[in-house]
Amino acid sequence: MDRSHLIEVNGLSFAYNSELVLKDVTFSINAGDMVALVGPNGGGKTTLLRLLLGLLRPRQGTVRIFGKPPAEVSPRLGYVPQRAVVDPDFPVNVLDVVLMGRIERRRCGPYGRQNRQQALTALEQVGLAELRARPFSELSGGERQRTLIAQALCSQPEILLLDEPTANVDFKVEQMIYDLLKELNKELTIVLVSHNMGIVTKHVRHVVCVNRTTCIHPTSALTGELISEVYSGEMVMVRHDVHCPATDHDGPHPPPCEEHPNVGGGW
């Protein structure tokens, strides 16, 4: 194992019953990287994330994290699901939800001082310390998502994995969450699933394009032709970075850096 590679996937294939979802997947992720799994719906992004977490087992091939199968290093992984596993109407406050991230580290009985302090630290990291006593049901969508990120951080992971962390939030909250992830990336390796190429390529260093098989690219190497190939069809591509040469696009295109709403998989 290359010591710089925290995550290594080799020759991985996976099927639900007889339906092949992933085939011959091979890639690696370095320590300190921030990577997005992108691709069309049904392409296998969430399945691949679950394989990285050890929630599923490959039909063929291997997944190694820190040189070991995911199940053996699960305490070193933090996971934020796409939807809250907490019933929003269940009578718990924000601190209670975050403390759930310490369940595996609690021996028995109520949470001790150390667990509560770690939960408060996690809330401070996501900017919600002042809401620790508020009922979870009263939070906005963005506050709930940050609470779930704090729950994952409460276990003190070395790798943070997130499934669609900005699903069902507005653009302003989406930007806020990605700014938060960028800050967390200073200390953690981050892997996230996203369908929004327009926002994700502004924040991550690499993308793993997933459509039954995979290929990994630095965001600087993405082209309209490559993304169209990954998504198996024509797409509208819009770049918002400072240097946006016309040669990056085929056919009519807006002037460089003009602000436009994302359409489909725009980038």
N, C-alpha and C positions, 0 to 999 in steps of 0.2 A: 504493500500500500504506500502510495506517495503521501508523506506526512502532511503535505499542504492540502490534501483532499479529505475534507471531513465526510463527504458523502460520495460513494462510488456505486454506480449501478452498471451491471455487466450482463448482457444477453438476456435481459428480463422479458418474460412473456407472461400474460395473465388472461384468464378467461372466466366469465360467469357462466357456469355450466358449459355449453358448447360454443358460446359466443366469445370469440377472441376480441379482447379490448385493447391489449398492448402486445406488441410483437418485436422481439429483438431490440429492446431499449438499452442503450449504453450511453452514459454520460457521467461526469464528475462535477462536484461543486467544491470550491476552495473555502478554506476558513476565512471568515470575514466578508464573504460575498453577500450580495442581495440579489436573489434570482426569482424570476416569475415563471410559472408554468402557464403557458398560453396556448390557445387553440380553439377549435370549434366545439360547440356543445356536443357531448357524446364522444369526444375525441380521446377521453381517458385521463383528463387532468386530475380530477378528484380521486380516481382509482389509483393513479400514480402517487398522489400525496398519501393515501392510506397505506400503500405499500412501503413508503418511506417511514411511516409511523409504526409499522409492524402490525397494523390492524388487519392486513391481508397478507397472504403468503404467495410468492410467485409460483406459477406453474413450472417455469424454467428460469434459469439465471439466478443472480444474486443481488442483494442490496446490502451494502455495508456502510455503517455509520460509526465513525471512530474505529474502523477496522473490524466491527462486530455486527451481527444481525441486529436490526432495530429493537427487537424485544429485549435484548440484553442491555440496552443503553437508554431505555424509555425515560428514566428519571432525568436524563440530560436533555430531553426534548420537551419543548412547550408547544401546545396545540391550541389553535383558535378555530373552532368550527364555523361553518357558514351561518348556521342558525343557533341561537342560544339553546342549550340543553336545559335551561332553567325556565319553568313556566312563569311568564311575566306576571301572572296573578298570584303566584305563591308568595306568602307574606315573609319575604326576606329582604334585608337591606343590602346596600352595595358591599359593605365589608363582609357580610356573610357569603355573598357570591364569590368574592375574591378569595376568601379563605378555603373554598372548595378546591382551589389549586394546591392546597397543602395536605389533602387527604392522605396521599401515599406516605407522607412524612410524619403523620400523626400516629402515635402509638395507640392510644385509647383515651376515652374521656374527652372533655372539652379542649378546645384549642388553647395552648399555653401562650405565655407572653412572647416567646420567640416567634411563633407562628403569626400572631397578631401584628407584631412589629414588621415582619416580612410582608404581610398583606398591606400594611400602611405604606411601606416603602414602594410597593408596586403601584399603589394608587397615586402616589406622588409622581412616579415616572410617567403616568398617563394623564396627569393633571386633574385628578378627581378626588384628591384627599379631602376636600371640603364637603364632598357629597357622601362620605362613608356611611352616614347614618340614614340616608334617604332610602325609601323603599325602591327596590329595583323596578317595580311596576310604574313608577313615576318618571323614569328616565326617558330622555329622547332616544331616537334610534342611534345617533352618534355616541351618546353617553353609554348606552348599553354595550355598543361594540368596544369602546375603550375599557369598559368594565371587564369584558371577556378577555381582552388583551392583558389587563392587569392580573386576571385569574391565571393566565398562562405564565406570566412573569413571576408570579408568587412562588412557583416551584423552582425558581432560579435556574432556568435552562441555559444551555450553551447554544442551542439551535432553536429558532422560533419558526413554526410552520403554521401557515394561515390559509384557510379555504375561503376565497372571495371575501376578504376583510372589509370591503366597501360595498357589499351588496345591500341594496335597499336604503342607501343614504344619499343625500343630495350632493351636488358638486362641491359645495363649500366644505362639508364634513369630510368628503372623500379626500380633498386636498389636505385637510387637517390630519387625517389618519396616516396618509403617506408621509407627511412631515414628521409625525411621531415615529413611524417605522424607520425613517432615515436617521433619526436621532438614536433609536435603539440599535441600529446597525453598527454604531460605533463600538458596541461591545458584543453584539450577537451576530451570528450568521442567520440570515433570514431567507426562507423559501415560501412563496405565496402563490396561490392560484388566482388568476384574474382573466376576465373575458374582455376587459377594456384596454386595448392596445394604446389608445390615445393618451391615457394617464400613466399607465404602468411604465412605458418606455422613458418617461421623464425622470423616473426615480430609481429604477433598478440598473444593475451593471450588465447582467446577462439575462437572456430569455431562453427557456427550454420550450421549443415549439412541439406541441403534443397533438398528434393526429394518428393514433394507433401506434406509430413509431415516433421517434423523437430526433431532434437535432438541437444543439445548443449554440447560441450566437451572442457575441457582445451586442448591446443595443446599437452601437455605432455602425454595425455591419448590416442592419436590417434594411431591406429595400421593399418597395411595393410588390415587385415580382415574387420575392421570397414569401412575404406574408400572404399574398394571393394563393400561392402554392400550398401553404400550410392550411389555409382555410378552404381549399378545394373550390375556389371560384373567384370571380371578380369582386373587389372591394374598393371603397372610396378611401384614399389615404390622404391625411392632412398632417403636415408636420408643423410644430410650433417652436422649434428650437431656433437659435439665432441665425445659424448658417443653414439655409435650406435651398440648395441649388436646384434649378429646374430639372436637371438630369435625374433627380431622384424619382420623378413622376413621369408616367406615360400619359400623353394627351393633355387636355386643358387642365390648368391648375391655378389656384389663387396665388397672389404675390407672396413672396417669402414672409413668414411670421405673421401673416394676417390672422386674427383670432376668428375661429369658426367653431361651432359646436361639434362634438364628436359624432360621427355617423357610423353606426355599425362598428367596425374595427378600425376606425381612423387612428392615425398615429402622428 
